[in-house]
């Protein structure tokens, strides 16, 4: 019997959990229409480029996508999530961001939404990883 090993493309991604400390809401955006899974809701972020730390990548992505600037010291890794999509295995680094400079502008034409963690999520569809991250955030908050 011959065993064939199937390997998926690994996609390393940084994800920003932008949190409004006054309202305890988290920021979400819809995926642009020219990307994979268009219109699905997600947390902002993107692929980590070669020779880039997760924090440098997130700072770059937030500036490109949302026109905001985030200092490296204002980011904190809070967890990791993996999910197998048809186009590859996404390995997400979840980074909490509570401070940024500039007003959020949807540079890629995406829809934006602030989600209260205590409320039912009415925006749809959610990426599978987005639903998982929301559950993790709720669990972490309840443990605090």
Buried (B, 14 or more C-beta within 10 A) or exposed (E): EEEEEEEEEEBBBBBBBBBEEEEEBBBBBBBBEEBEBEEBBBBBBBEBEEEBEBBBBBBBBBBEBBEBEBEEEBBEEBBEBEBEBEEBBBBBBBBBBEEBEEEBEBEBEBEBBEBEBEEEBEBEEBBBBBEBBBEBBEEBEEEE
